[in-house]
Amino acid sequence: MNNTVKKILAPLSEHSSQLLKYNNSGKEELVIGSYVGPRNTPTIRHDEFVIKAVLPALQGTIKRFGTEQVAKEIVKVTIPLYEHADQGSLYGPGADAACFLSTTLTGERGGGEDGNFSRNLTNPLLAEKYGVPYVFGPISELAVVHQITKVFYASKFLHCHACRMGEVIDNFSRENYLAYIALCKKLLEHGIFDWSMENDPEEWGMLRPSIKLYGLEAVMNPMVQAMIDVGHLSGTKDSKYQYSFMHWPIQGLYPLMLPRVRKSGVGEIDKFLRPVVDFVLELGEVGAFQGPSSRGSVEGEFFLALTRDYLEEIRSKGIQQVLKEIRLPWKKRLLQKK
C-alpha cells in the first residue's frame, strides 16, 4: 500500500479495536463480519484494518474508482461514528466504527445470524455499482442517529439492518433510498428500532409497483406512522430490541392492501391500518399492551395472528368487521396477562 493511501487513512489511526483473534494454531487473524472480539483479544489500528481487510473486500470498487478515492470516501463515512460514539463503551469509543468497518463495509456477516436477505446484493457489490458515498453515506448517517437515540445498540444496526438494504438501494431511486433512511430515523426518534422497516426480497417485490407509482415516502410513511401511534404502549414492541410488532400485520396485509393502493392511491393504506391502530389504542386504555413483550408473548401473538389467522376473513368481511368480532376474546387474553 503506497504512502499516499496511508496518509489518507491516517485519521482512522487514532482508534484501535479487538479486530484480531487467535486461530487454533495460536496465530493472529483478522475479525471480519462480526462485532469486535472479546477484550482479551489483540487490537489493530483502524487504518491498518482498512488496508488489510476493507480495501481487499472492495476490490471491484477500487478497480472502478481507484484506491485513493475509495480510501478517502471510507474515511469520510467512518469519521462521524467516532464523533458520536459512546465514550463509556467497554470496547472503547471506536467500537461502532470497528463494526462498520468489519461488517457493513466488507458485507460479511457473523455472529451466527442470518446473512443478507438478498445474497446477490451484498454491500461490496453495491459499492462497486454505485460508489462508497452513495451506499454507505446514508447508512453512516442512520448509524449516528442510532448512537444519539440509543434505542438499541448501534453496532446491532451496523451488523444487521445495514447489511440488508440492498433491495432498497438497487431497486429504487436515490430519492427513494434517502426516503427509506429518513423514515428509519423517524422511527428511532420515536423509540422504535428501525428493523421495523425491513422487508425481504419478496415483500419488496410486492411493494415495488406502488413505490414506482407514488414514491417510497408516500407508501411507507403511513405504515411508519401506524407503528409510532401505538409505540407509546410498551406491549406493541419487543422489550429487548424495541422493534414494532405492527410490522407483522402491515406485511401480512400487503396482498389485500397493495392492489388497492395501485388502483386507488395511498389513502387505501390507512383504510387498513387505522382500524388496527384504533383497536390497539382502545384496548390499551383498559390495560392491554402494557409491560414486557416479545414475539412469544400474548401481545406478540395478537399481532402475528391478525393476518396469519384472519386474512381470509378480512378479505371477505373487511378489517373493521373482523376486529369487531375478535375484540372480546382477544381483550380477555390480553388482560389475563395482568
Buried (B, 14 or more C-beta within 10 A) or exposed (E): BEEEBBEBBEBBEEBBBBBBBEEEEEEEEBBBBBBBBEEEBBBBBBBBBBBBBBBBBBEEBBEBBEBBBBBBBBBBBBEBBBEBBBEEBEBBBBBBBBBBBBBBBBBBBBEEEEBBBBEEBBBBBBBBBBBBBBBBBBBBBBBBBBBEBEBBBBBBBBBBBBBBBBBBBBBBEEEBBBBBBBBBBBBBEBBBBBBBBBBEBEBBEBBBBBBBEBBBBBBBBBBBBBBBBBBEBBBBBBEEBBBBBBBBBBBBBBEBBBBBBBEEEBEBBBBBBBBBBBBBBEBBEEBBBBEEBBEEBBBBBBBBBBBEEBBEBBEEBBBBEBBEEBEEEBBEBBBEBE
